[in-house]
């Protein structure tokens, strides 16, 4: 089992708290299609890290369902049910 550094643990805690905050702020709905977010959700950075975006900035992140997140990244996923 690999140990996680204290710095990485702190980062994961902040990201988990941000995800919970976004979930509450968005009412548990996908920011794009407004479907209910369940186990299948992804935190999406509006301005990506490679472009200088901050992955833990609330103003730079939204929660998307997996279909909408895939669409934002050029994937064509099919929603079932």
N, C-alpha and C positions, 0 to 999 in steps of 0.2 A: 504494500500500500504506500502510495506516495504522499508525503506531507505537503501541506499547503502553507506557504509563508504567511506571516502575520499581515504583510502588505496586501497579498492577494485575498486573504480572508476579509480584510476591511473593505476592499473593493467589491467583493461579492455581496457583503452585507449592504453596502450603499446601493448596489444595483437591485437587490431584492426589495429594499425599501422603496426605491424609485418605481419599480414595477407595481408594487402595491398601491402607491400614490396615484400612478397613472390609471390603474384599474378603477379606483374609486372616482377619480376625476372624470373618467370617460363613462361612468355608470356601468362598467362591465361589458361595454360594447366596443366592437372594432371601430377605429377612427374613420375608416373608409366606408364599409358597407353596413355598419351598425348592427351586424349580427352579434349574438351573445358570445363572449369570449369564454371558453372553457379551458380544457387542457391544451387546446391548440391555439396558442397565441404567441406572438413574437414582439419583442421590443425593437422598434425600428428607429434608426437615427435619421433624421431629416437631412442633416448635413453630416456625411460620413467622416469618420476619423481621418481617412486619407485626405480629406478636403479641409481638415482643421476643426471638425465638429467634436463636441464633447459628448461622450456616450452616457454621462451621468448628469447632463443638464436637462432639467425638466422641459425647458422650452425647445429643446432639440430632439426630444424623443416622444414617440406615440406607441400605443399598442395596436397591433393589427392581427386579424385572424391569419392563419397560415396561407389561405388562398390569396388574400390581399397582399400579404407580405411577399409571397412568391411573385405576384404580378408586378410589384414595385421593383423586383429584381429580374424582370423579364421572363419569368417562368409562367407557363400556362397550366395551372392546376385546376382540377374539376372539383366543385363542391358537391358532396353527396348528401342526399336527404334534404 
